[in-house]
Amino acid sequence: MAFADIIFKKNCENILQSGVADEGESVRAKWRDGTPAHTRRVFALVNTYDLAAEFPALTLRRLSFKNCIDEILWIWQKKSNRVSELKSKIWDAWADENGTIGKAYGYQLGVKHEYAEGRFDQVDRLLFDLKNNPSSRRMITNLYNHSDLHEMSLYPCAYSMTFNVTDGRLSAILNQRSQDFLTANNWNVCQYSVLLHMLAADAGLKIGTLVHVIADAHIYDRHIRIVEDLLTREPRSAPVLRINPDVCDFYAFTPDDFSLDGYEPHKFEHEIEVAV
């Protein structure tokens, strides 16, 4: 039984039963027809995934595994903000007249900064510390740059990570200010789990845990029926993550270097409308 499914169902039940509905409030998000996209939401969800025990892919519905890896590579490896470089269309609605999302996500990771040890962008600084100073308590990346927020198409949702190496195992805390739970929860969990595996491979470390902190976890009004259907399903066995053993350079990984063995999720026939 997949532990990710158990966590997902518990969180969804919490949001539906204890969450606060924002009907009547002014909300930013809209549906395609212009209707306000209201939610039921809770504050401060904290979930922990032991990545050494299993890979946290949902079996209640199929994960678009290659696309979620493609996006995390777009942000962390390519450090890009150009939506045409993505295989999926998830960022198309946020593209500006130049085809970018402004100074958001990958752009922030690619900006170089001065350190005592030299000039690095945030990713290269992290890779340097993981290899040269793994006991550091300063291994933090942050995309929420207040001076650039006005030039971002969307303020970063998953915005910061804090990394830790203990007993040769790499773990991290992922902080997320807001999450559309149905569409993005397992997508984010799996892509940042893959990211940790990539970083561990590059630094010669074992894999540890991913702690996911979500400030505002919400289910949109038009998603409630779909979530209720997922809650009736029984979790299946968790898949096994396979990684190309010949690749250990962080910048050499591609989506094809990852696969899920034994992944047999439930069929999912719902069409999910996305609020923007």
BADRENTOR-600452 format. One line per 4 residues: number of its first residue (from 0); their letters; for each residue x, y, z of N, C-alpha, C. Coordinates in pm, 1 decimal, always signed. Atoms other than C-alpha are relative to their C-alpha. Layout:
% residues N
NUM	A	X Y Z X Y Z X Y Z | ...
END
This chain:
% residues 276
0	MAFA	+84.7 -119.8 +0.0 +0.0 +0.0 +0.0 +88.2 +124.8 +0.0 | -83.3 -118.3 +14.2 +150.7 +330.8 -111.5 -24.3 +100.2 +113.2 | +10.5 -95.2 -109.9 +223.4 +562.2 +181.3 -45.8 +136.6 -51.4 | +41.1 -128.1 +57.0 +177.7 +862.2 -50.2 -151.6 +8.7 -12.7
4	DIIF	+146.2 +2.0 +9.5 -184.4 +757.0 -105.7 -64.3 +24.4 +135.7 | +54.8 -15.2 -135.2 -246.4 +735.5 +268.1 +7.5 +145.9 +43.3 | -16.0 -140.8 -35.2 -107.6 +1085.7 +323.2 -96.6 +86.2 -80.7 | +86.7 -79.6 +87.1 -300.4 +1224.3 +25.8 -145.7 -7.4 +47.0
8	KKNC	+139.0 +15.7 -43.5 -633.4 +1081.6 +144.2 -23.7 +68.9 +134.2 | +13.7 -64.3 -130.6 -577.3 +1200.7 +500.0 -7.4 +151.7 -14.8 | +0.2 -145.2 +20.7 -499.6 +1552.2 +379.7 -128.1 +48.2 -67.1 | +123.9 -38.2 +69.0 -798.0 +1563.7 +143.0 -119.0 -3.7 +95.6
12	ENIL	+108.5 +8.3 -98.2 -1032.8 +1449.1 +419.0 +6.0 +117.6 +96.4 | -17.5 -112.9 -90.7 -888.3 +1716.6 +646.2 -49.4 +129.5 -64.7 | +41.0 -122.0 +69.0 -939.8 +1990.6 +386.6 -151.4 +5.6 -18.3 | +144.1 +0.9 +25.3 -1295.5 +1882.9 +302.7 -81.1 +10.7 +128.8
16	QSGV	+76.6 +3.6 -124.3 -1405.5 +1828.8 +663.1 +26.7 +118.5 +91.6 | -37.6 -105.7 -93.8 -1215.2 +2098.8 +851.0 +38.2 +130.6 -68.6 | -41.7 -119.7 +71.5 -1122.5 +2346.8 +579.6 -104.4 +109.7 +1.5 | +86.2 -117.7 +2.6 -1266.0 +2695.7 +557.8 -29.5 +36.1 -145.2
20	ADEG	+39.4 -39.0 +135.6 -1462.2 +2785.7 +243.9 +11.6 +151.0 -15.6 | -17.6 -143.8 +20.8 -1386.6 +3125.2 +89.5 -105.9 +60.4 -91.9 | +109.4 -60.3 +74.8 -1716.4 +3177.0 -92.0 -38.1 +133.3 +63.8 | +34.1 -132.3 -49.9 -1812.9 +3540.6 -61.4 +120.2 +91.3 +13.7
24	ESVR	-120.8 -80.4 -7.0 -1451.4 +3653.6 -42.9 +48.6 +33.6 -141.3 | -60.8 -36.1 +127.6 -1264.3 +3827.7 -322.0 +121.8 -89.0 -22.3 | -111.7 +91.3 +27.7 -1029.7 +3572.5 -482.3 +63.9 +36.6 -133.4 | -72.9 -33.3 +121.7 -761.1 +3616.3 -747.5 -29.1 -98.1 -112.1
28	AKWR	+10.2 +103.6 +102.9 -800.6 +3284.1 -929.9 -137.8 +0.0 -66.4 | +124.5 +6.6 +77.5 -1061.8 +3246.8 -1203.0 -1.8 -129.8 -81.0 | +16.9 +109.2 +93.7 -1203.6 +2963.1 -1409.0 +1.2 +56.0 -142.0 | -8.8 -46.3 +139.2 -1187.3 +2978.2 -1788.1 -119.4 +86.1 -39.4
32	DGTP	+118.3 -77.8 +34.9 -1541.4 +3116.9 -1801.2 -8.2 +132.5 +76.0 | -3.2 -125.4 -73.5 -1442.4 +3406.4 -1575.3 -58.9 -7.4 +139.2 | +58.1 +17.3 -133.5 -1615.1 +3267.2 -1266.0 +109.5 -5.7 +105.5 | -100.0 +9.8 -107.1 -1424.8 +3317.1 -938.8 +20.8 -145.6 +41.1
36	AHTR	-33.1 +137.6 -39.9 -1245.2 +2994.5 -840.5 +15.6 -4.2 +151.2 | -1.5 +4.5 -145.9 -1335.9 +2947.4 -475.9 +56.0 -133.7 +48.8 | -64.3 +117.8 -56.0 -1171.5 +2695.9 -246.6 -51.3 -33.0 +139.3 | +6.7 +39.8 -140.4 -1195.7 +2503.6 +74.7 +144.7 -24.1 +39.6
40	RVFA	-143.4 -0.1 -26.5 -861.9 +2540.4 +249.4 +33.6 -14.8 +148.5 | -54.4 +7.5 -135.3 -652.2 +2466.9 +557.1 +139.0 +63.2 -1.9 | -131.2 -63.0 -12.2 -337.1 +2632.2 +685.3 +98.1 -94.4 +67.8 | -115.1 +68.7 -59.1 -4.0 +2459.4 +754.7 -14.0 -152.1 +3.8
44	LVNT	-13.6 +144.7 +9.2 +7.6 +2100.9 +632.4 +148.2 -34.8 -4.1 | -138.0 +46.7 -0.3 +332.7 +1917.0 +703.8 +0.4 -150.5 -22.7 | -5.0 +141.9 +34.1 +399.4 +1580.7 +537.3 +145.5 -42.5 -17.5 | -136.0 +52.2 +7.4 +712.7 +1365.8 +560.9 +1.8 -129.5 -79.3
48	YDLA	-12.3 +116.9 +86.7 +817.4 +1112.0 +298.1 +139.5 -60.4 +15.9 | -126.5 +71.9 -10.9 +1089.7 +854.6 +362.8 +34.2 -54.4 -138.0 | -29.4 +37.0 +138.5 +1240.1 +832.3 +15.8 +84.0 -126.4 -9.8 | -74.6 +125.5 -0.9 +1462.3 +542.1 +116.5 -94.7 -119.3 +10.3
52	AEFP	+96.7 +108.8 -17.4 +1150.1 +338.0 +193.7 -82.0 -24.3 -125.5 | +77.5 +15.5 +123.4 +948.3 +407.0 -121.4 -5.8 +132.6 -74.7 | +18.5 -122.0 +77.9 +894.5 +652.1 -402.8 -146.2 +42.6 +11.4 | +135.2 -42.7 -37.8 +586.0 +864.5 -319.1 -93.1 +36.4 -115.9
56	ALTL	+93.0 -25.6 +110.3 +384.2 +836.3 -642.2 -138.8 -51.8 +37.0 | +138.1 +42.0 -25.6 +6.4 +825.3 -602.0 -37.6 -118.0 -88.8 | +60.7 +104.9 +82.0 -169.6 +510.0 -717.1 -149.4 +23.1 -15.2 | +142.8 -31.2 +11.8 -517.6 +660.4 -670.7 -31.8 +56.9 -137.8
60	RRLS	+10.6 -52.6 +135.6 -461.1 +830.0 -1006.9 +140.0 -1.5 -59.7 | -131.0 +6.9 +65.5 -181.0 +825.6 -1263.9 +73.3 +133.6 +7.5 | -88.2 -115.5 +1.5 +107.7 +1065.0 -1226.0 +62.5 +13.4 -138.0 | -69.5 -26.6 +127.0 +241.9 +1225.4 -1543.4 +148.8 +14.3 +32.2
64	FKNC	-133.5 +5.5 -59.3 +588.3 +1119.3 -1432.6 +104.9 +74.1 -81.8 | -102.8 -62.8 +82.6 +802.1 +1231.4 -1725.9 -18.2 +151.4 -6.2 | +24.3 -143.9 +6.7 +634.2 +1572.9 -1743.7 +37.8 +71.0 +128.7 | -35.8 -65.7 -126.3 +684.4 +1644.1 -1374.8 +151.8 +8.2 +13.8
68	IDEI	-146.4 -6.9 +0.0 +1054.7 +1558.9 -1412.1 +47.2 +107.9 -97.1 | -36.2 -101.1 +99.3 +1075.2 +1775.2 -1724.4 -10.6 +140.2 +59.3 | +16.0 -133.2 -59.5 +944.9 +2072.8 -1525.8 +107.7 +28.0 +103.6 | -99.9 -26.3 -103.8 +1185.4 +2028.6 -1233.7 +137.9 +19.7 -62.3
72	LWIW	-126.6 -22.4 +70.4 +1477.3 +2003.1 -1478.0 +0.3 +138.5 -65.0 | +14.9 -133.4 +59.5 +1349.6 +2316.6 -1653.5 +34.3 +108.8 +101.7 | -22.7 -98.9 -104.5 +1362.9 +2503.7 -1322.7 +141.5 -10.2 +56.7 | -122.4 +17.4 -77.9 +1667.0 +2355.4 -1148.7 +124.6 -27.2 -83.3
76	QKKS	-115.5 +36.7 +81.3 +1891.1 +2226.2 -1424.9 +22.6 +101.5 -111.7 | -11.2 -98.7 +107.7 +1817.8 +2457.3 -1718.7 -7.8 +142.7 +52.8 | +17.6 -132.5 -61.0 +1731.5 +2748.8 -1485.7 -68.2 +94.1 -98.4 | +67.9 -71.2 +108.2 +1490.7 +2863.5 -1752.5 -131.7 +60.5 +47.7
80	NRVS	+133.2 -56.9 -21.4 +1182.8 +3082.6 -1754.9 -78.9 +3.8 -131.0 | +62.6 -2.3 +132.7 +1093.2 +3022.8 -2122.3 -89.9 -122.0 -15.5 | +96.9 +109.9 -3.3 +776.2 +2813.7 -2150.3 +11.8 -93.8 -120.0 | -13.8 +84.7 +118.1 +855.7 +2682.3 -2499.8 +98.3 -114.3 +23.3
84	ELKS	-96.4 +104.5 -30.7 +1131.5 +2472.9 -2341.8 -60.8 -113.8 +81.4 | +72.0 +104.0 -74.2 +872.7 +2269.0 -2150.2 -78.3 -89.3 -95.1 | +78.9 +91.4 +82.4 +709.1 +1959.9 -2295.5 -148.9 +13.6 +30.6 | +140.4 -17.3 -36.3 +385.4 +2017.2 -2104.7 -41.7 +144.8 -25.3
88	KIWD	+55.6 -133.5 +25.6 +158.8 +2321.1 -2145.9 -42.4 +70.8 +127.7 | +52.7 -49.0 -127.2 +112.3 +2391.5 -1776.6 +31.2 +147.2 +26.5 | -35.9 -140.0 -23.5 +283.0 +2733.2 -1790.6 -45.5 +92.7 -111.6 | +38.1 -82.6 +114.8 +132.8 +2855.3 -2117.3 -85.0 +120.4 +39.5
92	AWAD	+91.1 -108.1 -39.0 -135.5 +3063.1 -1945.2 +72.7 +114.7 +69.6 | -74.0 -103.1 -73.6 +133.8 +3255.8 -1755.4 +106.1 +67.3 -85.5 | -105.2 -54.5 +84.8 +359.6 +3336.1 -2051.6 -27.6 +145.7 -36.3 | +14.1 -140.0 +39.9 +422.8 +3703.0 -2128.2 +22.0 +13.3 -150.1
96	ENGT	-13.9 -23.2 +143.4 +465.7 +3862.0 -2470.0 +133.4 -50.6 -55.0 | -129.8 +52.4 +41.5 +823.7 +3732.7 -2477.4 +9.5 -152.1 +14.2 | +1.0 +144.4 -16.3 +721.8 +3374.6 -2404.3 +66.2 -49.5 +126.4 | -60.1 +39.4 -127.2 +863.8 +3373.8 -2051.8 -98.3 +23.5 +113.7
100	IGKA	+80.2 -29.0 -119.2 +722.8 +3381.0 -1699.1 +65.9 +110.0 +83.1 | -67.4 -109.2 -69.1 +938.2 +3679.1 -1612.2 +114.9 -50.3 +86.8 | -115.1 +33.5 -85.5 +1198.6 +3670.6 -1336.5 -39.4 -99.5 +109.7 | +52.9 +97.8 -95.3 +1043.3 +3364.6 -1173.4 +69.5 -134.9 -14.3
104	YGYQ	-47.2 +138.9 -3.3 +1148.7 +3011.1 -1080.0 +143.0 -14.2 -51.3 | -134.5 +27.9 +47.6 +1445.7 +2905.3 -1294.0 +87.3 +123.7 -13.5 | -76.1 -125.0 +12.4 +1549.0 +3264.7 -1354.1 +72.7 +30.5 +130.6 | -60.1 -31.7 -129.8 +1610.2 +3313.2 -981.0 +114.3 -94.8 +34.3
108	LGVK	-106.0 +96.2 -30.6 +1816.9 +2996.6 -951.5 +124.9 +25.4 -83.2 | -113.2 -23.9 +88.3 +2039.6 +3109.4 -1238.5 +75.6 +128.8 +26.5 | -69.3 -125.6 -31.3 +2132.2 +3448.8 -1093.9 +122.4 -29.3 +86.6 | -123.2 +24.2 -75.2 +2491.6 +3448.0 -970.3 +15.0 +98.5 +115.1
112	HEYA	-20.7 -79.9 -120.1 +2584.0 +3576.0 -625.0 +144.0 -15.6 +46.5 | -135.7 +5.1 -53.7 +2910.7 +3653.4 -450.2 +0.2 -68.4 +136.5 | -20.4 +69.1 -126.9 +3023.7 +3419.7 -170.2 +149.0 +6.1 +33.6 | -141.0 +0.8 -39.0 +3348.3 +3390.9 +24.7 +80.1 -96.8 -86.0
116	EGRF	-69.1 +102.3 +78.5 +3431.2 +3084.0 -183.0 -0.3 +28.6 -150.0 | +4.1 -31.8 +142.2 +3356.1 +3247.4 -517.3 -138.0 +44.4 -44.7 | +125.9 -46.8 +60.5 +3072.0 +3342.1 -750.8 -78.9 -121.4 -49.3 | +83.9 +114.2 +35.1 +2788.7 +3086.9 -782.3 -144.4 +45.1 -20.0
120	DQVD	+145.5 -12.3 -8.8 +2423.7 +3067.8 -873.0 -45.3 -92.0 +113.3 | +46.1 +73.1 -117.1 +2202.7 +2901.9 -610.8 +19.1 -151.8 -13.0 | -13.7 +144.7 +18.8 +2214.9 +2552.7 -762.2 +146.1 -40.9 +13.3 | -141.7 +34.3 -5.6 +2591.6 +2549.8 -808.6 +57.5 +19.1 +140.3
124	RLLF	-43.9 -17.7 -139.2 +2640.7 +2685.0 -456.7 -41.2 -120.5 +83.6 | +46.7 +117.5 -72.5 +2430.0 +2399.6 -321.1 +85.1 -122.5 -33.6 | -81.8 +114.2 +40.4 +2623.6 +2140.5 -524.3 +139.3 +9.2 +61.1 | -132.2 -21.6 -61.7 +2949.3 +2291.1 -396.2 -2.0 -38.7 +147.3
128	DLKN	+6.8 +27.7 -143.1 +2839.2 +2270.5 -32.6 -25.7 -148.0 +28.7 | +27.1 +141.8 -22.3 +2702.4 +1916.8 -61.7 +127.0 -83.4 -10.9 | -125.6 +74.7 +18.9 +3046.8 +1800.2 -176.5 +110.7 +45.5 +94.5 | -112.8 -54.7 -75.4 +3272.8 +2029.4 +25.4 -30.8 +33.1 +145.3
132	NPSS	+37.0 -35.4 -136.8 +3078.1 +2116.4 +339.6 -137.7 -57.6 +33.3 | +131.8 +61.2 -17.4 +2793.9 +1863.4 +382.6 -60.4 +17.9 +138.8 | +55.3 -21.8 -134.2 +2759.0 +1939.0 +755.2 -56.0 +140.6 +17.4 | +48.6 -138.0 -7.7 +2661.3 +2298.4 +674.2 -148.6 +5.9 +33.4
136	RRMI	+141.1 -27.8 -30.4 +2335.4 +2431.6 +816.8 -48.3 +122.1 -77.7 | +31.8 -117.9 +80.0 +2328.4 +2703.4 +551.7 -36.9 -35.1 -143.2 | +32.0 +42.9 +136.8 +2227.5 +2499.9 +247.0 -147.5 +28.1 -28.4 | +136.6 -49.3 +22.3 +1918.0 +2697.6 +148.0 -9.7 +60.5 -139.7
140	TNLY	+30.7 -68.6 +125.9 +1770.2 +2795.9 -187.5 -132.1 +73.0 +17.6 | +118.9 -83.1 -18.1 +1507.0 +3066.8 -219.1 -35.4 +69.9 -130.8 | +47.5 -61.6 +123.8 +1301.6 +3178.7 -519.0 -82.8 +126.0 +25.0 | +90.9 -110.6 -32.1 +1096.0 +3442.3 -335.0 +79.7 +128.7 +19.2
144	NHSD	-78.9 -122.0 +0.2 +1297.9 +3750.0 -426.1 -94.3 +119.9 -8.6 | +98.9 -108.2 -5.1 +1087.3 +4047.7 -319.6 +28.0 +110.9 -100.7 | -32.5 -108.2 +92.8 +1274.2 +4293.6 -541.8 -39.6 -33.6 -143.3 | +37.3 +41.3 +136.0 +1173.3 +4090.2 -851.1 -144.9 -46.1 -12.4
148	LHEM	+137.0 +52.1 +5.6 +815.7 +3992.4 -760.6 -85.1 +71.8 -104.5 | +82.2 -75.2 +94.9 +671.9 +4269.4 -977.0 +28.9 -39.1 -144.3 | -34.0 +45.2 +134.5 +843.6 +4109.8 -1279.7 -21.2 -150.4 -17.0 | +32.9 +142.3 +9.4 +709.2 +3758.6 -1217.8 -145.4 -15.8 -42.4
152	SLYP	+137.8 +25.8 +43.4 +401.2 +3626.1 -1397.0 -81.9 -60.9 +112.6 | +64.9 +60.3 -116.0 +319.7 +3426.9 -1083.4 +102.2 -6.8 +111.6 | -91.8 +12.8 -112.7 +474.5 +3452.8 -739.2 +28.5 -149.0 +21.5 | -32.5 +142.4 -16.0 +658.9 +3123.6 -669.3 -87.4 -67.5 +105.0
156	CAYS	+79.7 +79.4 -94.8 +441.2 +2859.6 -505.0 +93.3 -82.7 +88.3 | -106.5 +70.0 -71.9 +714.7 +2613.3 -405.6 +121.3 +91.1 -7.6 | -92.9 -113.0 +10.2 +963.1 +2881.4 -310.7 +134.1 -18.5 +69.8 | -129.8 +13.9 -65.7 +1238.6 +2755.6 -80.1 +24.5 -144.0 +43.2
160	MTFN	-40.2 +131.9 -49.3 +1432.0 +2446.2 +22.4 +115.0 +16.6 +98.6 | -109.4 +7.3 -96.1 +1654.1 +2374.2 +321.1 +51.6 -143.1 -1.9 | -58.7 +132.2 +16.6 +1894.6 +2082.4 +282.7 +81.9 -39.3 +122.7 | -72.5 +51.9 -114.7 +2055.5 +1860.8 +542.9 +62.0 -133.7 -35.8
164	VTDG	-66.6 +129.5 +15.6 +2308.9 +1577.8 +536.4 +30.0 -54.6 +138.8 | -23.0 +67.0 -127.7 +2303.6 +1341.5 +834.9 +27.5 -147.3 -27.2 | -39.6 +139.1 +21.0 +2480.3 +1004.3 +841.3 +7.5 -35.4 -148.4 | -18.0 +24.9 +142.0 +2551.6 +1040.0 +471.8 -127.6 -2.6 -80.5
168	RLSA	+128.8 -1.6 +69.4 +2183.8 +1082.9 +380.4 -45.3 +143.8 -23.6 | +46.8 -133.6 +35.7 +2047.6 +1387.4 +200.1 -150.5 +10.7 +19.6 | +141.5 -28.9 -23.4 +1715.0 +1524.1 +322.8 -25.2 +147.5 -28.3 | +32.2 -140.5 +27.1 +1530.7 +1848.4 +257.2 -139.7 +33.5 +48.8
172	ILNQ	+132.0 -56.8 -27.4 +1240.1 +2066.3 +362.5 -37.6 +85.2 -120.6 | +54.6 -80.6 +109.6 +1031.8 +2205.5 +76.0 -111.0 +86.8 +56.1 | +102.1 -94.5 -45.8 +832.0 +2518.0 +163.2 -82.0 +49.0 -117.8 | +91.3 -40.8 +106.0 +527.5 +2601.1 -45.6 -106.2 +92.1 +59.5
176	RSQD	+94.0 -98.2 -56.1 +311.8 +2907.8 +10.1 -144.4 -36.9 -27.7 | +136.5 +28.2 +42.4 +6.0 +2774.2 -173.9 +1.2 -122.1 -90.6 | +5.4 +116.8 +87.1 -102.7 +2451.3 -340.0 -143.4 -40.9 -32.5 | +122.0 +60.1 +53.7 -393.5 +2337.5 -556.2 +15.4 -150.4 +22.1
180	FLTA	-34.0 +133.2 -48.6 -411.4 +2001.6 -384.0 -26.4 -110.8 -100.9 | +30.5 +107.1 +95.2 -577.4 +1791.9 -652.8 +100.7 -3.3 -113.6 | -82.6 +0.2 +119.7 -367.7 +1901.4 -948.3 +149.2 -1.1 +29.8 | -143.5 -24.2 -18.5 -32.3 +1984.8 -787.5 +65.9 -79.6 +111.3
184	NNWN	-65.7 +58.5 -116.5 +23.0 +1792.2 -465.4 +97.5 -110.5 -35.4 | -91.9 +110.3 +26.7 +164.9 +1465.2 -591.7 +100.7 +35.7 -107.4 | -93.6 -50.7 +101.3 +322.3 +1639.6 -890.3 +121.5 +61.3 +68.4 | -109.5 -64.0 -71.1 +529.8 +1856.0 -655.2 +78.9 -98.2 +85.4
188	VCQY	-68.1 +97.2 -85.7 +606.9 +1574.2 -412.0 +94.6 -87.0 -81.8 | -82.8 +90.0 +80.5 +737.2 +1348.1 -687.7 +115.4 +72.0 -68.3 | -109.5 -66.5 +69.6 +938.2 +1606.9 -876.7 +109.9 +44.2 +95.4 | -103.8 -38.3 -95.5 +1115.3 +1732.3 -565.4 +65.8 -122.7 +63.0
192	SVLL	-63.6 +125.4 -40.8 +1176.1 +1371.8 -460.0 +105.5 -40.2 -101.7 | -97.8 +27.8 +105.5 +1346.4 +1314.8 -795.6 +117.5 +96.5 +10.2 | -106.7 -98.3 -15.9 +1542.5 +1637.1 -744.1 +97.3 -42.1 +110.2 | -87.1 +44.5 -109.3 +1673.3 +1503.8 -412.2 +86.0 -118.4 -42.5
196	HMLA	-76.7 +113.4 +50.3 +1776.6 +1178.5 -579.8 +113.0 +46.3 -91.8 | -102.4 -52.6 +90.4 +1965.1 +1375.1 -846.5 +114.1 +65.3 +77.9 | -101.5 -68.1 -79.9 +2145.9 +1590.7 -592.1 +83.1 -100.4 +79.8 | -71.2 +102.5 -76.4 +2234.1 +1285.7 -382.1 +97.4 -75.9 -89.6
200	ADAG	-87.5 +71.6 +92.9 +2374.6 +1105.5 -686.5 +122.7 +83.7 -34.5 | -110.6 -88.6 +37.0 +2587.1 +1407.4 -780.2 +101.4 +12.2 +114.5 | -87.4 -20.2 -116.0 +2725.9 +1442.8 -426.8 +49.3 -130.5 +61.4 | -41.2 +128.2 -55.6 +2773.7 +1069.5 -363.7 -62.8 -29.7 +134.3
204	LKIG	+71.8 +19.0 -126.7 +2515.5 +1064.7 -84.2 -113.3 -100.5 -15.9 | +118.8 +84.6 +0.1 +2236.6 +826.5 +10.0 -123.2 +89.8 +11.2 | +123.6 -77.7 -4.2 +1875.5 +938.0 -4.0 -61.2 -3.5 +139.6 | +62.7 -10.5 -131.3 +1691.5 +1057.4 +306.2 -148.3 +26.0 -9.6
208	TLVH	+142.4 -30.5 -4.8 +1354.5 +1222.2 +363.0 -29.3 +134.8 -64.2 | +52.0 -127.2 +49.1 +1149.8 +1497.4 +201.9 -111.4 +43.1 +93.6 | +104.4 -58.6 -83.6 +950.2 +1716.1 +438.2 -65.9 +110.8 -81.1 | +73.9 -94.4 +84.5 +679.9 +1910.0 +253.7 -90.4 +85.3 +88.0
212	VIAD	+78.4 -93.9 -80.7 +538.4 +2218.6 +427.0 -83.7 +85.7 -94.6 | +92.0 -75.9 +84.3 +232.1 +2372.7 +262.8 -74.1 +101.0 +86.7 | +66.5 -102.9 -79.8 +106.5 +2703.5 +400.7 -150.8 -2.5 -23.3 | +142.5 +1.0 +33.3 -229.6 +2719.7 +219.3 -26.8 -117.9 -93.0
216	AHIY	+35.4 +118.7 +79.3 -350.7 +2377.9 +101.7 -149.1 +6.2 -27.8 | +140.2 -21.9 +32.9 -676.5 +2405.7 -87.1 -49.9 -93.4 -109.4 | +69.3 +74.0 +105.4 -925.0 +2216.2 -299.0 -101.8 +95.5 -61.8 | +92.5 -89.8 +68.4 -1112.9 +2419.0 -560.1 -140.9 -57.6 -4.0
220	DRHI	+140.0 +41.4 -4.9 -1490.5 +2410.4 -564.9 -35.4 -98.9 -110.6 | +31.9 +88.3 +111.7 -1503.6 +2242.9 -908.6 +80.2 -130.7 +2.7 | -78.6 +122.4 -14.5 -1258.2 +1974.2 -791.6 -52.7 -91.9 +109.3 | +44.7 +76.9 -116.8 -1448.5 +1854.2 -485.0 -57.8 -135.5 -39.8
224	RIVE	+60.7 +127.9 +42.7 -1646.8 +1587.4 -670.5 +107.1 -100.2 -41.8 | -107.8 +89.5 +44.2 -1328.3 +1445.4 -823.6 +75.9 -53.6 +120.8 | -71.1 +42.1 -121.1 -1152.4 +1436.8 -486.3 -82.5 -102.8 +75.8 | +85.8 +95.5 -69.8 -1450.0 +1259.8 -331.0 +4.2 -136.6 -66.6
228	DLLT	-13.7 +126.6 +70.4 -1421.0 +992.6 -600.6 +132.9 -66.5 +35.3 | -130.8 +56.0 -34.1 -1048.9 +946.1 -527.9 +0.8 -58.3 +141.0 | +2.9 +47.2 -138.4 -1125.7 +901.3 -159.1 -67.0 -136.4 +14.3 | +65.0 +131.8 -5.3 -1335.6 +592.2 -238.2 +93.8 -110.8 -47.6
232	REPR	-89.4 +98.6 +59.4 -1037.3 +416.9 -400.7 +98.9 -55.6 +102.9 | -97.3 +62.9 -87.9 -804.3 +172.0 -229.3 +141.0 +17.8 -55.4 | -138.8 -14.1 +45.9 -429.8 +245.3 -246.5 +56.9 -133.7 -48.4 | -69.3 +117.3 +52.3 -217.8 +2.7 -445.2 +146.8 +5.3 +41.8
236	SAPV	-141.1 +5.9 -38.5 +147.3 -95.9 -407.2 +77.9 +115.2 -61.6 | -83.3 -109.7 +48.2 +400.5 +183.5 -439.3 +96.2 -50.0 -107.2 | -97.5 +38.5 +103.0 +620.6 +175.4 -751.3 +142.3 +15.2 +51.1 | -142.4 -11.3 -32.3 +998.9 +147.9 -742.2 +65.4 +94.6 -99.4
240	LRIN	-70.3 -94.7 +85.8 +1204.5 +437.7 -875.3 +129.4 -62.3 -51.2 | -123.5 +46.3 +61.3 +1475.3 +331.5 -1119.5 +73.3 +120.1 -60.2 | -82.4 -111.1 +49.2 +1759.2 +572.4 -1198.1 +117.3 -57.4 -78.0 | -112.9 +43.4 +80.6 +2019.0 +531.1 -1469.2 +127.7 +4.8 +84.7
244	PDVC	-117.8 +0.9 -87.2 +2326.2 +420.5 -1267.2 +124.4 +60.1 -64.6 | -115.7 -54.5 +71.2 +2561.2 +556.0 -1533.8 +6.2 +152.1 +6.1 | +4.3 -146.6 -7.1 +2458.6 +917.0 -1464.5 +10.7 +43.6 +146.0 | -11.1 -56.3 -135.0 +2577.5 +1100.6 -1155.8 +24.3 +150.7 -2.9
248	DFYA	-14.7 -144.4 +15.8 +2638.4 +1450.7 -1292.4 -138.7 +63.7 -0.7 | +131.0 -63.9 -11.4 +2344.0 +1671.5 -1189.3 -47.5 +55.9 -133.5 | +38.0 -66.0 +124.7 +2349.2 +1850.8 -1524.8 -11.5 -96.3 -118.2 | +7.3 +98.1 +108.5 +2356.5 +1528.5 -1727.9 -131.9 -78.4 +0.7
252	FTPD	+125.2 +75.8 -8.4 +2023.6 +1382.5 -1610.6 -103.2 +51.4 -100.7 | +114.9 -31.5 +84.3 +1728.4 +1372.8 -1851.4 -119.6 -78.0 +53.1 | +116.5 +78.0 -44.7 +1370.9 +1251.8 -1795.2 +10.6 -148.8 -31.9 | -12.2 +140.3 +37.8 +1463.9 +928.1 -1971.2 +88.7 -80.0 +93.7
256	DFSL	-84.2 +70.7 -96.6 +1706.6 +844.0 -1689.8 -79.0 -48.0 +120.9 | +84.9 +38.7 -112.7 +1411.3 +783.2 -1456.3 -119.6 -80.9 -49.3 | +119.2 +79.1 +32.1 +1135.7 +523.0 -1462.1 -59.5 -55.5 +128.7 | +69.5 +58.1 -114.3 +881.5 +369.4 -1226.6 -35.7 -144.2 -32.3
260	DGYE	+31.3 +141.8 +17.3 +872.8 -10.2 -1202.5 -120.4 -37.2 +85.7 | +115.9 +47.7 -75.6 +550.3 -175.8 -1098.0 -102.1 +107.2 +29.1 | +96.4 -108.4 -22.3 +345.2 +141.0 -1133.0 -131.5 -35.5 -68.3 | +131.0 +40.5 +51.4 -18.8 +33.7 -1171.5 -109.5 +80.2 +70.4
264	PHKF	+99.5 -85.3 -66.3 -239.4 +326.5 -1068.3 -141.5 -28.4 -49.2 | +139.3 +6.6 +43.0 -616.9 +340.9 -1086.0 -18.2 +82.7 -126.8 | +35.0 -80.4 +116.9 -765.9 +463.6 -1411.2 -63.3 +130.0 +46.2 | +50.5 -132.5 -35.3 -851.0 +830.4 -1404.3 -62.7 +61.6 -123.7
268	EHEI	+72.1 -44.1 +119.4 -1117.5 +950.3 -1645.4 -59.6 +139.5 +14.6 | +52.9 -135.4 -21.0 -1198.4 +1291.1 -1499.7 +79.7 +102.5 -79.8 | -66.7 -114.8 +59.9 -1120.1 +1609.6 -1686.9 +12.4 +107.9 +106.3 | -23.0 -96.8 -106.3 -962.7 +1854.6 -1444.4 +15.9 +139.5 -59.1
272	EVAV	-11.2 -139.5 +41.5 -1025.9 +2221.2 -1509.4 +99.4 +69.3 +92.8 | -104.0 -66.0 -77.5 -734.2 +2436.7 -1396.3 -33.4 +147.1 +16.2 | +23.9 -141.7 -28.4 -789.0 +2773.4 -1229.0 +128.3 +78.6 -23.6 | -116.7 -85.3 +24.4 -557.5 +3057.6 -1328.8 -24.8 +140.1 +55.2
END
